[in-house]
Amino acid sequence: MIPISAPLLGAEEKEAVLAVLDSGQLAQGPRVEAFEQAFAAYCGVKHAIATSSGTTALQTAVLAHGIGPGDEVVTTPFTFIASANAVVSSSAKPVFVDIDERSYNMDPRLIEGAITLRTKAILPVHIFGNPCQMDLIVEIAARHGLVVIEDACQAHGATVHGKKVGSFDTGCFSFYPTKNITTAEGGMITTDDDELADRARLIRSHGQRQRYYHESIGYNFRMTEIQAAIGLVQLGKLDRFVQARRTNAAYLTSRLRGVLTPVEAPGCRHAYHQYTIRVAEGRDRLAQHLRAQGIATGVYYPLPVHKQVAYQKLGYTDCLPVAEKACEQVLSLPVHPGLSGADLDQIVEGVNGRWS
Ligand SMILES: Cc1ncc(COP(=O)(O)O)c(C=O)c1O
């Protein structure tokens, strides 16, 4: 079976992990700091703060911006639930705007209509690794005095006019095993803001600057040395991985027939965390057909966040037709760097063959 994702870990990662085990220092230490510095340099920002996951990176970013009860955050319903849950976990309210039907990212034309006196932030998600229209989003945020928290959990290495995602204000990344690089579990916050970075570091570690002296409420959202050691090696491979994803994506796009293939806006570099096609009719039949041909696929996402039972219980009754329709039609195909030329041809034949 051709898997939908496959972490690429080799001898270097194994050696790095063994070196940590030999060192005796397992919890957050010098490797976490080195990974943070390398990641900040990669994104072109002053600070990177490592966390235990992408979810805790988002939670920390929301908390560090002082977003709490009574506040609203404008975001997308077409995402993994963690993007919105990070807002809910601060007792603030996610306000969903519909998406653009080709990029699947939040539609910037709808943002201003969702802004109220309670709005504190815009939280765009670079879904599938395809960067949002950050120039427009940053401009709207500046006009309304809002912060921007980028959910770049799927978009390591994506750029907008040469500028890395995660460098526009506050960025959040995930290193879950399916992501473009992995640390098993792990996350990172990126920012140029010294004070925000300081608050995020405190939140990550029980509000303590000095051991057993706690100056603010915080949590244990720390990354381990083992995770950071893997991350340092993986970061060195990120550009190669993204390039391989882009090459695979270009091959698929040039050959697939009868389905809508992904788009890349002018000036943007899509990191192809997922290669997501759109099938007007029979998406599930195509997925079954591909499975029978030995090709795994994924539906990201079958239900938008506002339609999830958890959000219905919170009282959400939104009608966001573009996101809801996308959930019925999207299908992600394998695009990861572990694919061979034969795998790609098998995927093309599977999609282009008779299946309906
Ligand atoms: C868009 C998005 N946001 C947030 C997360 C949460 O990251 P993690 O699984 O590392 O907590 C993910 C990971 O799946 C994601 O895809």
The ligand as a Gaussian input file, in Angstrom:
#p B3LYP/6-31G(d) Opt

LIG

0 1
 C       -3.816000      22.886000      11.045000
 C       -3.366000      22.217000      12.308000
 N       -3.408000      22.912000      13.462000
 C       -2.997000      22.360000      14.618000
 C       -2.535000      21.067000      14.688000
 C       -2.157000      20.500000      16.007000
 O       -0.857000      20.004000      16.036000
 P       -0.465000      18.788000      16.987000
 O       -1.101000      17.551000      16.434000
 O        1.018000      18.762000      16.933000
 O       -0.983000      19.103000      18.350000
 C       -2.459000      20.316000      13.510000
 C       -1.933000      18.934000      13.536000
 O       -2.510000      18.008000      13.094000
 C       -2.909000      20.887000      12.299000
 O       -2.886000      20.200000      11.159000

